[in-house]
Amino acid sequence: MNTQETILTILEELTGSEEVKDNLNVDLFEEGLLDSLGTVQLLVEIEGQLGVTVPVSEFERDEWATPQKIVDKVVAMEG
């Protein structure tokens, strides 16, 4: 799996919704698909599966609001 597929799979498991794979621009927080606990779980899974560490102190909700934004941020951090 590539980075995008891994992130979308993590998001699908955390949210219980396939919408995260169908609509990469869905606002995860506005739609109630992700909350603060889910965010922490997301960051833990990203670190565990992709080896990318994102300190919670550097997490800006607006920058991580959609599946596409999450993929873009993680890809940038990998490079």
PyMOL Python script that loads the backbone (N, CA, C, O; Angstrom):
from pymol import cmd

cmd.read_pdbstr("""\
ATOM      1  N   MET A   1       0.838  -1.197   0.000  1.00  0.00           N
ATOM      2  CA  MET A   1       0.000   0.000   0.000  1.00  0.00           C
ATOM      3  C   MET A   1       0.874   1.248   0.000  1.00  0.00           C
ATOM      4  O   MET A   1       1.921   1.297   0.646  1.00  0.00           O
ATOM      5  N   ASN A   2       0.422   2.247  -0.735  1.00  0.00           N
ATOM      6  CA  ASN A   2       1.148   3.507  -0.699  1.00  0.00           C
ATOM      7  C   ASN A   2       0.634   4.362   0.464  1.00  0.00           C
ATOM      8  O   ASN A   2      -0.288   3.963   1.174  1.00  0.00           O
ATOM      9  N   THR A   3       1.224   5.513   0.648  1.00  0.00           N
ATOM     10  CA  THR A   3       0.874   6.370   1.782  1.00  0.00           C
ATOM     11  C   THR A   3      -0.598   6.744   1.769  1.00  0.00           C
ATOM     12  O   THR A   3      -1.261   6.669   2.804  1.00  0.00           O
ATOM     13  N   GLN A   4      -1.123   7.148   0.614  1.00  0.00           N
ATOM     14  CA  GLN A   4      -2.526   7.552   0.546  1.00  0.00           C
ATOM     15  C   GLN A   4      -3.446   6.387   0.913  1.00  0.00           C
ATOM     16  O   GLN A   4      -4.376   6.563   1.700  1.00  0.00           O
ATOM     17  N   GLU A   5      -3.200   5.216   0.360  1.00  0.00           N
ATOM     18  CA  GLU A   5      -4.037   4.056   0.657  1.00  0.00           C
ATOM     19  C   GLU A   5      -3.989   3.713   2.142  1.00  0.00           C
ATOM     20  O   GLU A   5      -5.013   3.386   2.742  1.00  0.00           O
ATOM     21  N   THR A   6      -2.801   3.789   2.732  1.00  0.00           N
ATOM     22  CA  THR A   6      -2.647   3.491   4.153  1.00  0.00           C
ATOM     23  C   THR A   6      -3.448   4.469   5.000  1.00  0.00           C
ATOM     24  O   THR A   6      -4.168   4.062   5.912  1.00  0.00           O
ATOM     25  N   ILE A   7      -3.326   5.755   4.701  1.00  0.00           N
ATOM     26  CA  ILE A   7      -4.050   6.775   5.463  1.00  0.00           C
ATOM     27  C   ILE A   7      -5.553   6.603   5.308  1.00  0.00           C
ATOM     28  O   ILE A   7      -6.290   6.693   6.290  1.00  0.00           O
ATOM     29  N   LEU A   8      -6.013   6.360   4.100  1.00  0.00           N
ATOM     30  CA  LEU A   8      -7.455   6.195   3.885  1.00  0.00           C
ATOM     31  C   LEU A   8      -7.980   4.956   4.604  1.00  0.00           C
ATOM     32  O   LEU A   8      -9.104   4.963   5.105  1.00  0.00           O
ATOM     33  N   THR A   9      -7.188   3.906   4.657  1.00  0.00           N
ATOM     34  CA  THR A   9      -7.592   2.705   5.386  1.00  0.00           C
ATOM     35  C   THR A   9      -7.666   2.995   6.887  1.00  0.00           C
ATOM     36  O   THR A   9      -8.607   2.574   7.558  1.00  0.00           O
ATOM     37  N   ILE A  10      -6.682   3.708   7.402  1.00  0.00           N
ATOM     38  CA  ILE A  10      -6.700   4.100   8.820  1.00  0.00           C
ATOM     39  C   ILE A  10      -7.941   4.936   9.106  1.00  0.00           C
ATOM     40  O   ILE A  10      -8.650   4.687  10.081  1.00  0.00           O
ATOM     41  N   LEU A  11      -8.204   5.924   8.260  1.00  0.00           N
ATOM     42  CA  LEU A  11      -9.375   6.787   8.461  1.00  0.00           C
ATOM     43  C   LEU A  11     -10.678   5.998   8.400  1.00  0.00           C
ATOM     44  O   LEU A  11     -11.587   6.234   9.195  1.00  0.00           O
ATOM     45  N   GLU A  12     -10.769   5.065   7.461  1.00  0.00           N
ATOM     46  CA  GLU A  12     -11.985   4.263   7.342  1.00  0.00           C
ATOM     47  C   GLU A  12     -12.206   3.448   8.611  1.00  0.00           C
ATOM     48  O   GLU A  12     -13.333   3.344   9.094  1.00  0.00           O
ATOM     49  N   GLU A  13     -11.136   2.871   9.151  1.00  0.00           N
ATOM     50  CA  GLU A  13     -11.254   2.094  10.381  1.00  0.00           C
ATOM     51  C   GLU A  13     -11.644   2.974  11.564  1.00  0.00           C
ATOM     52  O   GLU A  13     -12.472   2.577  12.383  1.00  0.00           O
ATOM     53  N   LEU A  14     -11.058   4.161  11.661  1.00  0.00           N
ATOM     54  CA  LEU A  14     -11.344   5.060  12.781  1.00  0.00           C
ATOM     55  C   LEU A  14     -12.746   5.653  12.720  1.00  0.00           C
ATOM     56  O   LEU A  14     -13.409   5.806  13.746  1.00  0.00           O
ATOM     57  N   THR A  15     -13.190   5.984  11.512  1.00  0.00           N
ATOM     58  CA  THR A  15     -14.489   6.660  11.375  1.00  0.00           C
ATOM     59  C   THR A  15     -15.641   5.684  11.167  1.00  0.00           C
ATOM     60  O   THR A  15     -16.797   6.023  11.419  1.00  0.00           O
ATOM     61  N   GLY A  16     -15.328   4.474  10.707  1.00  0.00           N
ATOM     62  CA  GLY A  16     -16.377   3.512  10.397  1.00  0.00           C
ATOM     63  C   GLY A  16     -17.156   3.902   9.150  1.00  0.00           C
ATOM     64  O   GLY A  16     -18.278   3.441   8.943  1.00  0.00           O
ATOM     65  N   SER A  17     -16.560   4.750   8.321  1.00  0.00           N
ATOM     66  CA  SER A  17     -17.256   5.255   7.142  1.00  0.00           C
ATOM     67  C   SER A  17     -16.393   5.115   5.898  1.00  0.00           C
ATOM     68  O   SER A  17     -15.206   5.442   5.910  1.00  0.00           O
ATOM     69  N   GLU A  18     -17.007   4.622   4.821  1.00  0.00           N
ATOM     70  CA  GLU A  18     -16.311   4.542   3.540  1.00  0.00           C
ATOM     71  C   GLU A  18     -16.245   5.903   2.853  1.00  0.00           C
ATOM     72  O   GLU A  18     -15.519   6.076   1.874  1.00  0.00           O
ATOM     73  N   GLU A  19     -17.004   6.861   3.369  1.00  0.00           N
ATOM     74  CA  GLU A  19     -17.032   8.193   2.758  1.00  0.00           C
ATOM     75  C   GLU A  19     -15.639   8.812   2.680  1.00  0.00           C
ATOM     76  O   GLU A  19     -15.360   9.603   1.778  1.00  0.00           O
ATOM     77  N   VAL A  20     -14.761   8.455   3.622  1.00  0.00           N
ATOM     78  CA  VAL A  20     -13.412   9.040   3.618  1.00  0.00           C
ATOM     79  C   VAL A  20     -12.621   8.615   2.382  1.00  0.00           C
ATOM     80  O   VAL A  20     -11.692   9.311   1.974  1.00  0.00           O
ATOM     81  N   LYS A  21     -12.980   7.480   1.785  1.00  0.00           N
ATOM     82  CA  LYS A  21     -12.321   7.034   0.558  1.00  0.00           C
ATOM     83  C   LYS A  21     -13.024   7.571  -0.683  1.00  0.00           C
ATOM     84  O   LYS A  21     -12.398   7.763  -1.726  1.00  0.00           O
ATOM     85  N   ASP A  22     -14.327   7.810  -0.566  1.00  0.00           N
ATOM     86  CA  ASP A  22     -15.122   8.274  -1.701  1.00  0.00           C
ATOM     87  C   ASP A  22     -15.041   9.785  -1.905  1.00  0.00           C
ATOM     88  O   ASP A  22     -15.119  10.270  -3.034  1.00  0.00           O
ATOM     89  N   ASN A  23     -14.886  10.522  -0.810  1.00  0.00           N
ATOM     90  CA  ASN A  23     -14.862  11.985  -0.870  1.00  0.00           C
ATOM     91  C   ASN A  23     -13.645  12.483  -0.091  1.00  0.00           C
ATOM     92  O   ASN A  23     -13.711  12.661   1.125  1.00  0.00           O
ATOM     93  N   LEU A  24     -12.556  12.703  -0.785  1.00  0.00           N
ATOM     94  CA  LEU A  24     -11.318  13.108  -0.123  1.00  0.00           C
ATOM     95  C   LEU A  24     -11.373  14.521   0.439  1.00  0.00           C
ATOM     96  O   LEU A  24     -10.453  14.947   1.137  1.00  0.00           O
ATOM     97  N   ASN A  25     -12.441  15.248   0.142  1.00  0.00           N
ATOM     98  CA  ASN A  25     -12.574  16.613   0.645  1.00  0.00           C
ATOM     99  C   ASN A  25     -13.642  16.755   1.722  1.00  0.00           C
ATOM    100  O   ASN A  25     -14.001  17.874   2.090  1.00  0.00           O
ATOM    101  N   VAL A  26     -14.154  15.639   2.230  1.00  0.00           N
ATOM    102  CA  VAL A  26     -15.143  15.708   3.306  1.00  0.00           C
ATOM    103  C   VAL A  26     -14.453  16.254   4.557  1.00  0.00           C
ATOM    104  O   VAL A  26     -13.344  15.842   4.896  1.00  0.00           O
ATOM    105  N   ASP A  27     -15.125  17.188   5.239  1.00  0.00           N
ATOM    106  CA  ASP A  27     -14.564  17.745   6.474  1.00  0.00           C
ATOM    107  C   ASP A  27     -14.847  16.764   7.604  1.00  0.00           C
ATOM    108  O   ASP A  27     -15.987  16.619   8.044  1.00  0.00           O
ATOM    109  N   LEU A  28     -13.813  16.102   8.061  1.00  0.00           N
ATOM    110  CA  LEU A  28     -13.949  15.029   9.048  1.00  0.00           C
ATOM    111  C   LEU A  28     -14.518  15.520  10.374  1.00  0.00           C
ATOM    112  O   LEU A  28     -15.245  14.786  11.043  1.00  0.00           O
ATOM    113  N   PHE A  29     -14.199  16.742  10.758  1.00  0.00           N
ATOM    114  CA  PHE A  29     -14.660  17.273  12.030  1.00  0.00           C
ATOM    115  C   PHE A  29     -16.084  17.819  11.924  1.00  0.00           C
ATOM    116  O   PHE A  29     -16.917  17.568  12.795  1.00  0.00           O
ATOM    117  N   GLU A  30     -16.357  18.568  10.852  1.00  0.00           N
ATOM    118  CA  GLU A  30     -17.693  19.131  10.651  1.00  0.00           C
ATOM    119  C   GLU A  30     -18.748  18.035  10.493  1.00  0.00           C
ATOM    120  O   GLU A  30     -19.881  18.189  10.949  1.00  0.00           O
ATOM    121  N   GLU A  31     -18.375  16.938   9.851  1.00  0.00           N
ATOM    122  CA  GLU A  31     -19.316  15.840   9.617  1.00  0.00           C
ATOM    123  C   GLU A  31     -19.404  14.883  10.808  1.00  0.00           C
ATOM    124  O   GLU A  31     -20.171  13.921  10.780  1.00  0.00           O
ATOM    125  N   GLY A  32     -18.621  15.150  11.845  1.00  0.00           N
ATOM    126  CA  GLY A  32     -18.658  14.307  13.036  1.00  0.00           C
ATOM    127  C   GLY A  32     -17.998  12.949  12.850  1.00  0.00           C
ATOM    128  O   GLY A  32     -18.252  12.018  13.614  1.00  0.00           O
ATOM    129  N   LEU A  33     -17.153  12.838  11.835  1.00  0.00           N
ATOM    130  CA  LEU A  33     -16.475  11.563  11.579  1.00  0.00           C
ATOM    131  C   LEU A  33     -15.232  11.392  12.437  1.00  0.00           C
ATOM    132  O   LEU A  33     -14.789  10.268  12.672  1.00  0.00           O
ATOM    133  N   LEU A  34     -14.667  12.496  12.906  1.00  0.00           N
ATOM    134  CA  LEU A  34     -13.453  12.445  13.705  1.00  0.00           C
ATOM    135  C   LEU A  34     -13.560  13.453  14.840  1.00  0.00           C
ATOM    136  O   LEU A  34     -13.979  14.593  14.638  1.00  0.00           O
ATOM    137  N   ASP A  35     -13.174  13.018  16.041  1.00  0.00           N
ATOM    138  CA  ASP A  35     -13.168  13.912  17.199  1.00  0.00           C
ATOM    139  C   ASP A  35     -11.755  13.940  17.776  1.00  0.00           C
ATOM    140  O   ASP A  35     -10.827  13.416  17.160  1.00  0.00           O
ATOM    141  N   SER A  36     -11.583  14.541  18.943  1.00  0.00           N
ATOM    142  CA  SER A  36     -10.235  14.685  19.494  1.00  0.00           C
ATOM    143  C   SER A  36      -9.607  13.332  19.819  1.00  0.00           C
ATOM    144  O   SER A  36      -8.412  13.144  19.593  1.00  0.00           O
ATOM    145  N   LEU A  37     -10.374  12.402  20.335  1.00  0.00           N
ATOM    146  CA  LEU A  37      -9.836  11.067  20.617  1.00  0.00           C
ATOM    147  C   LEU A  37      -9.450  10.368  19.318  1.00  0.00           C
ATOM    148  O   LEU A  37      -8.401   9.729  19.243  1.00  0.00           O
ATOM    149  N   GLY A  38     -10.286  10.488  18.308  1.00  0.00           N
ATOM    150  CA  GLY A  38      -9.987   9.908  17.004  1.00  0.00           C
ATOM    151  C   GLY A  38      -8.747  10.519  16.383  1.00  0.00           C
ATOM    152  O   GLY A  38      -7.990   9.840  15.689  1.00  0.00           O
ATOM    153  N   THR A  39      -8.540  11.805  16.634  1.00  0.00           N
ATOM    154  CA  THR A  39      -7.360  12.484  16.122  1.00  0.00           C
ATOM    155  C   THR A  39      -6.091  11.885  16.724  1.00  0.00           C
ATOM    156  O   THR A  39      -5.120  11.630  16.011  1.00  0.00           O
ATOM    157  N   VAL A  40      -6.101  11.664  18.029  1.00  0.00           N
ATOM    158  CA  VAL A  40      -4.944  11.066  18.697  1.00  0.00           C
ATOM    159  C   VAL A  40      -4.704   9.664  18.150  1.00  0.00           C
ATOM    160  O   VAL A  40      -3.564   9.284  17.884  1.00  0.00           O
ATOM    161  N   GLN A  41      -5.774   8.898  17.982  1.00  0.00           N
ATOM    162  CA  GLN A  41      -5.637   7.555  17.421  1.00  0.00           C
ATOM    163  C   GLN A  41      -5.070   7.610  16.005  1.00  0.00           C
ATOM    164  O   GLN A  41      -4.246   6.774  15.633  1.00  0.00           O
ATOM    165  N   LEU A  42      -5.505   8.583  15.222  1.00  0.00           N
ATOM    166  CA  LEU A  42      -5.003   8.770  13.862  1.00  0.00           C
ATOM    167  C   LEU A  42      -3.500   9.018  13.870  1.00  0.00           C
ATOM    168  O   LEU A  42      -2.762   8.401  13.102  1.00  0.00           O
ATOM    169  N   LEU A  43      -3.047   9.918  14.734  1.00  0.00           N
ATOM    170  CA  LEU A  43      -1.628  10.248  14.792  1.00  0.00           C
ATOM    171  C   LEU A  43      -0.797   9.048  15.243  1.00  0.00           C
ATOM    172  O   LEU A  43       0.311   8.838  14.751  1.00  0.00           O
ATOM    173  N   VAL A  44      -1.330   8.263  16.177  1.00  0.00           N
ATOM    174  CA  VAL A  44      -0.639   7.049  16.644  1.00  0.00           C
ATOM    175  C   VAL A  44      -0.526   6.036  15.505  1.00  0.00           C
ATOM    176  O   VAL A  44       0.526   5.425  15.315  1.00  0.00           O
ATOM    177  N   GLU A  45      -1.605   5.860  14.753  1.00  0.00           N
ATOM    178  CA  GLU A  45      -1.596   4.909  13.635  1.00  0.00           C
ATOM    179  C   GLU A  45      -0.665   5.369  12.515  1.00  0.00           C
ATOM    180  O   GLU A  45       0.026   4.548  11.912  1.00  0.00           O
ATOM    181  N   ILE A  46      -0.640   6.662  12.233  1.00  0.00           N
ATOM    182  CA  ILE A  46       0.258   7.185  11.201  1.00  0.00           C
ATOM    183  C   ILE A  46       1.707   6.910  11.600  1.00  0.00           C
ATOM    184  O   ILE A  46       2.524   6.505  10.772  1.00  0.00           O
ATOM    185  N   GLU A  47       2.011   7.134  12.868  1.00  0.00           N
ATOM    186  CA  GLU A  47       3.372   6.876  13.330  1.00  0.00           C
ATOM    187  C   GLU A  47       3.690   5.382  13.276  1.00  0.00           C
ATOM    188  O   GLU A  47       4.768   4.989  12.830  1.00  0.00           O
ATOM    189  N   GLY A  48       2.759   4.560  13.728  1.00  0.00           N
ATOM    190  CA  GLY A  48       2.991   3.123  13.764  1.00  0.00           C
ATOM    191  C   GLY A  48       3.105   2.482  12.394  1.00  0.00           C
ATOM    192  O   GLY A  48       3.952   1.617  12.175  1.00  0.00           O
ATOM    193  N   GLN A  49       2.254   2.906  11.475  1.00  0.00           N
ATOM    194  CA  GLN A  49       2.215   2.270  10.160  1.00  0.00           C
ATOM    195  C   GLN A  49       3.123   2.925   9.125  1.00  0.00           C
ATOM    196  O   GLN A  49       3.594   2.264   8.200  1.00  0.00           O
ATOM    197  N   LEU A  50       3.366   4.225   9.281  1.00  0.00           N
ATOM    198  CA  LEU A  50       4.146   4.942   8.271  1.00  0.00           C
ATOM    199  C   LEU A  50       5.466   5.499   8.819  1.00  0.00           C
ATOM    200  O   LEU A  50       6.311   5.963   8.054  1.00  0.00           O
ATOM    201  N   GLY A  51       5.639   5.450  10.135  1.00  0.00           N
ATOM    202  CA  GLY A  51       6.873   5.955  10.724  1.00  0.00           C
ATOM    203  C   GLY A  51       6.991   7.465  10.709  1.00  0.00           C
ATOM    204  O   GLY A  51       8.093   8.000  10.828  1.00  0.00           O
ATOM    205  N   VAL A  52       5.870   8.162  10.563  1.00  0.00           N
ATOM    206  CA  VAL A  52       5.860   9.630  10.546  1.00  0.00           C
ATOM    207  C   VAL A  52       5.303  10.118  11.883  1.00  0.00           C
ATOM    208  O   VAL A  52       4.161   9.827  12.238  1.00  0.00           O
ATOM    209  N   THR A  53       6.123  10.858  12.611  1.00  0.00           N
ATOM    210  CA  THR A  53       5.714  11.362  13.918  1.00  0.00           C
ATOM    211  C   THR A  53       5.153  12.768  13.784  1.00  0.00           C
ATOM    212  O   THR A  53       5.802  13.662  13.239  1.00  0.00           O
ATOM    213  N   VAL A  54       3.943  12.949  14.286  1.00  0.00           N
ATOM    214  CA  VAL A  54       3.307  14.263  14.296  1.00  0.00           C
ATOM    215  C   VAL A  54       2.994  14.606  15.747  1.00  0.00           C
ATOM    216  O   VAL A  54       2.048  14.061  16.316  1.00  0.00           O
ATOM    217  N   PRO A  55       3.767  15.494  16.351  1.00  0.00           N
ATOM    218  CA  PRO A  55       3.477  15.882  17.734  1.00  0.00           C
ATOM    219  C   PRO A  55       2.092  16.528  17.831  1.00  0.00           C
ATOM    220  O   PRO A  55       1.725  17.355  16.996  1.00  0.00           O
ATOM    221  N   VAL A  56       1.341  16.148  18.841  1.00  0.00           N
ATOM    222  CA  VAL A  56       0.000  16.705  19.017  1.00  0.00           C
ATOM    223  C   VAL A  56       0.078  18.227  19.130  1.00  0.00           C
ATOM    224  O   VAL A  56      -0.839  18.932  18.707  1.00  0.00           O
ATOM    225  N   SER A  57       1.162  18.727  19.694  1.00  0.00           N
ATOM    226  CA  SER A  57       1.330  20.181  19.849  1.00  0.00           C
ATOM    227  C   SER A  57       1.433  20.898  18.504  1.00  0.00           C
ATOM    228  O   SER A  57       1.192  22.102  18.423  1.00  0.00           O
ATOM    229  N   GLU A  58       1.792  20.162  17.448  1.00  0.00           N
ATOM    230  CA  GLU A  58       1.896  20.766  16.115  1.00  0.00           C
ATOM    231  C   GLU A  58       0.672  20.495  15.249  1.00  0.00           C
ATOM    232  O   GLU A  58       0.639  20.869  14.077  1.00  0.00           O
ATOM    233  N   PHE A  59      -0.322  19.850  15.822  1.00  0.00           N
ATOM    234  CA  PHE A  59      -1.524  19.497  15.078  1.00  0.00           C
ATOM    235  C   PHE A  59      -2.442  20.705  14.977  1.00  0.00           C
ATOM    236  O   PHE A  59      -2.932  21.210  15.988  1.00  0.00           O
ATOM    237  N   GLU A  60      -2.670  21.161  13.764  1.00  0.00           N
ATOM    238  CA  GLU A  60      -3.608  22.256  13.508  1.00  0.00           C
ATOM    239  C   GLU A  60      -4.839  21.653  12.842  1.00  0.00           C
ATOM    240  O   GLU A  60      -4.762  21.166  11.714  1.00  0.00           O
ATOM    241  N   ARG A  61      -5.961  21.685  13.529  1.00  0.00           N
ATOM    242  CA  ARG A  61      -7.173  21.029  13.052  1.00  0.00           C
ATOM    243  C   ARG A  61      -7.541  21.412  11.618  1.00  0.00           C
ATOM    244  O   ARG A  61      -7.914  20.551  10.820  1.00  0.00           O
ATOM    245  N   ASP A  62      -7.437  22.687  11.295  1.00  0.00           N
ATOM    246  CA  ASP A  62      -7.795  23.138   9.945  1.00  0.00           C
ATOM    247  C   ASP A  62      -6.905  22.515   8.876  1.00  0.00           C
ATOM    248  O   ASP A  62      -7.350  22.275   7.754  1.00  0.00           O
ATOM    249  N   GLU A  63      -5.645  22.252   9.229  1.00  0.00           N
ATOM    250  CA  GLU A  63      -4.705  21.687   8.268  1.00  0.00           C
ATOM    251  C   GLU A  63      -4.880  20.175   8.095  1.00  0.00           C
ATOM    252  O   GLU A  63      -4.301  19.579   7.187  1.00  0.00           O
ATOM    253  N   TRP A  64      -5.677  19.565   8.967  1.00  0.00           N
ATOM    254  CA  TRP A  64      -5.879  18.109   8.951  1.00  0.00           C
ATOM    255  C   TRP A  64      -7.362  17.767   8.816  1.00  0.00           C
ATOM    256  O   TRP A  64      -7.775  16.673   9.199  1.00  0.00           O
ATOM    257  N   ALA A  65      -8.165  18.681   8.280  1.00  0.00           N
ATOM    258  CA  ALA A  65      -9.625  18.533   8.316  1.00  0.00           C
ATOM    259  C   ALA A  65     -10.197  17.552   7.304  1.00  0.00           C
ATOM    260  O   ALA A  65     -11.304  17.048   7.500  1.00  0.00           O
ATOM    261  N   THR A  66      -9.467  17.266   6.219  1.00  0.00           N
ATOM    262  CA  THR A  66     -10.005  16.374   5.187  1.00  0.00           C
ATOM    263  C   THR A  66      -9.015  15.238   4.917  1.00  0.00           C
ATOM    264  O   THR A  66      -7.824  15.373   5.198  1.00  0.00           O
ATOM    265  N   PRO A  67      -9.498  14.137   4.379  1.00  0.00           N
ATOM    266  CA  PRO A  67      -8.569  13.060   4.017  1.00  0.00           C
ATOM    267  C   PRO A  67      -7.443  13.541   3.101  1.00  0.00           C
ATOM    268  O   PRO A  67      -6.291  13.141   3.275  1.00  0.00           O
ATOM    269  N   GLN A  68      -7.768  14.396   2.126  1.00  0.00           N
ATOM    270  CA  GLN A  68      -6.736  14.880   1.200  1.00  0.00           C
ATOM    271  C   GLN A  68      -5.682  15.712   1.924  1.00  0.00           C
ATOM    272  O   GLN A  68      -4.490  15.577   1.649  1.00  0.00           O
ATOM    273  N   LYS A  69      -6.112  16.569   2.842  1.00  0.00           N
ATOM    274  CA  LYS A  69      -5.160  17.387   3.592  1.00  0.00           C
ATOM    275  C   LYS A  69      -4.243  16.506   4.444  1.00  0.00           C
ATOM    276  O   LYS A  69      -3.050  16.785   4.569  1.00  0.00           O
ATOM    277  N   ILE A  70      -4.798  15.454   5.022  1.00  0.00           N
ATOM    278  CA  ILE A  70      -4.000  14.537   5.840  1.00  0.00           C
ATOM    279  C   ILE A  70      -2.957  13.847   4.972  1.00  0.00           C
ATOM    280  O   ILE A  70      -1.785  13.774   5.340  1.00  0.00           O
ATOM    281  N   VAL A  71      -3.385  13.341   3.820  1.00  0.00           N
ATOM    282  CA  VAL A  71      -2.448  12.686   2.896  1.00  0.00           C
ATOM    283  C   VAL A  71      -1.340  13.668   2.503  1.00  0.00           C
ATOM    284  O   VAL A  71      -0.161  13.315   2.537  1.00  0.00           O
ATOM    285  N   ASP A  72      -1.708  14.885   2.134  1.00  0.00           N
ATOM    286  CA  ASP A  72      -0.728  15.877   1.705  1.00  0.00           C
ATOM    287  C   ASP A  72       0.283  16.174   2.815  1.00  0.00           C
ATOM    288  O   ASP A  72       1.484  16.248   2.556  1.00  0.00           O
ATOM    289  N   LYS A  73      -0.199  16.343   4.051  1.00  0.00           N
ATOM    290  CA  LYS A  73       0.691  16.654   5.180  1.00  0.00           C
ATOM    291  C   LYS A  73       1.655  15.507   5.437  1.00  0.00           C
ATOM    292  O   LYS A  73       2.851  15.735   5.621  1.00  0.00           O
ATOM    293  N   VAL A  74       1.158  14.288   5.450  1.00  0.00           N
ATOM    294  CA  VAL A  74       2.013  13.135   5.750  1.00  0.00           C
ATOM    295  C   VAL A  74       3.036  12.921   4.636  1.00  0.00           C
ATOM    296  O   VAL A  74       4.205  12.649   4.910  1.00  0.00           O
ATOM    297  N   VAL A  75       2.603  13.040   3.391  1.00  0.00           N
ATOM    298  CA  VAL A  75       3.543  12.891   2.275  1.00  0.00           C
ATOM    299  C   VAL A  75       4.653  13.935   2.367  1.00  0.00           C
ATOM    300  O   VAL A  75       5.821  13.625   2.132  1.00  0.00           O
ATOM    301  N   ALA A  76       4.294  15.155   2.704  1.00  0.00           N
ATOM    302  CA  ALA A  76       5.292  16.218   2.845  1.00  0.00           C
ATOM    303  C   ALA A  76       6.257  15.913   3.984  1.00  0.00           C
ATOM    304  O   ALA A  76       7.448  16.207   3.876  1.00  0.00           O
ATOM    305  N   MET A  77       5.771  15.335   5.057  1.00  0.00           N
ATOM    306  CA  MET A  77       6.616  15.009   6.211  1.00  0.00           C
ATOM    307  C   MET A  77       7.525  13.817   5.918  1.00  0.00           C
ATOM    308  O   MET A  77       8.609  13.700   6.491  1.00  0.00           O
ATOM    309  N   GLU A  78       7.079  12.937   5.024  1.00  0.00           N
ATOM    310  CA  GLU A  78       7.897  11.777   4.665  1.00  0.00           C
ATOM    311  C   GLU A  78       9.118  12.193   3.857  1.00  0.00           C
ATOM    312  O   GLU A  78      10.214  11.658   4.024  1.00  0.00           O
ATOM    313  N   GLY A  79       8.891  13.168   2.972  1.00  0.00           N
ATOM    314  CA  GLY A  79       9.928  13.563   2.027  1.00  0.00           C
ATOM    315  C   GLY A  79      11.024  14.309   2.687  1.00  0.00           C
ATOM    316  O   GLY A  79      11.979  14.716   2.026  1.00  0.00           O
TER     317      GLY A  79
END
""", "prot")
cmd.dss("prot")
cmd.show_as("cartoon", "prot")
cmd.util.cbc("prot")
cmd.orient("prot")
